[in-house]
Amino acid sequence: MNYQRIIDRDSDNGFWFCRDCASRGYSVAAAEIHHVIHRSVARPGTAMRKLIDSPMNLISLCSSCHAEANATEKKREHLALLQREEGYEYGQVPWHGLLG
């Protein structure tokens, strides 16, 4: 998968930033791209896998935030951040039902 689109979206003047840190007012370099809803919930080649690999489900994070995201349930917070900052409407993000 080519993540350049996400890196471009989450960059400002050539600085690739952590979206989680930025939402709290910090300027921290991103290190990784995180799947909010993990890829393991959808089989390869399915429509759901395409959605999971879409920009609506990918967020740039620093190593610390990525470790925290994988260790905790921050899915709702990250989806809300992407929805708010990217202007996605509730109905455009089809995996809200997966969050329980």
C-alpha positions in Angstrom: 0.0 0.0 0.0 1.2 3.5 -0.8 0.9 5.7 2.3 2.3 8.9 0.5 -1.3 10.3 0.4 -1.6 10.1 4.2 1.9 11.6 4.7 1.0 14.5 2.4 -2.3 15.0 4.1 -0.7 15.0 7.6 2.2 17.3 6.6 2.5 21.0 7.0 5.4 22.8 5.1 7.3 19.5 4.8 6.8 18.5 8.5 5.0 15.2 8.9 3.2 15.5 12.2 1.5 13.2 14.7 -2.2 13.9 14.5 -2.9 12.8 18.0 -0.2 15.2 19.5 -1.3 18.0 17.2 -4.9 17.6 18.5 -3.5 18.4 22.0 -1.4 21.4 20.8 2.0 19.7 20.5 4.2 19.6 17.4 5.7 16.1 17.3 7.0 14.3 14.2 5.0 11.3 13.0 6.8 8.0 12.7 4.1 5.6 11.6 0.8 5.3 10.0 -1.9 3.6 12.1 -5.0 1.7 11.0 -7.7 2.9 13.4 -9.8 -0.2 12.7 -7.2 -3.0 12.4 -6.7 -4.7 9.1 -7.3 -8.1 10.7 -11.1 -7.5 10.8 -11.4 -7.9 7.0 -10.1 -10.5 4.6 -7.8 -9.3 1.8 -9.6 -8.5 -1.5 -12.9 -7.6 0.2 -14.8 -4.3 0.1 -14.2 -3.9 3.8 -10.4 -4.3 3.4 -10.5 -1.5 0.9 -12.4 0.7 3.4 -9.9 -0.2 6.2 -7.0 0.8 3.9 -8.7 4.1 3.0 -7.6 7.5 4.3 -10.7 7.6 6.5 -9.1 4.9 8.6 -5.4 5.9 8.6 -3.8 8.3 10.9 -0.2 9.5 11.3 1.2 9.0 14.8 4.5 9.3 16.6 5.9 6.1 18.1 4.6 6.9 21.6 1.0 7.6 20.4 1.1 4.5 18.1 2.1 2.3 21.0 -0.6 3.8 23.1 -3.2 3.4 20.4 -2.3 -0.3 20.0 -2.4 -0.8 23.7 -5.7 1.0 24.5 -9.1 1.6 23.0 -8.5 5.0 21.3 -10.5 4.0 18.1 -13.4 6.3 18.8 -11.2 9.2 19.6 -9.1 8.8 16.4 -12.1 8.3 14.2 -13.7 11.4 15.7 -10.5 13.4 15.1 -10.4 12.3 11.4 -14.1 13.0 11.0 -13.8 16.5 12.5 -10.6 17.6 10.8 -11.2 16.0 7.4 -14.9 16.8 7.3 -16.2 13.3 6.9 -19.8 12.9 7.7 -21.0 10.2 10.1 -22.5 8.1 7.3 -19.3 8.3 5.3 -17.4 6.3 7.9 -18.9 2.9 7.6 -17.2 1.2 10.5 -18.9 3.0 13.4 -20.9 -0.1 14.0 -17.7 -2.1 14.6 -16.9 0.0 17.7 -19.8 -1.5 19.6 
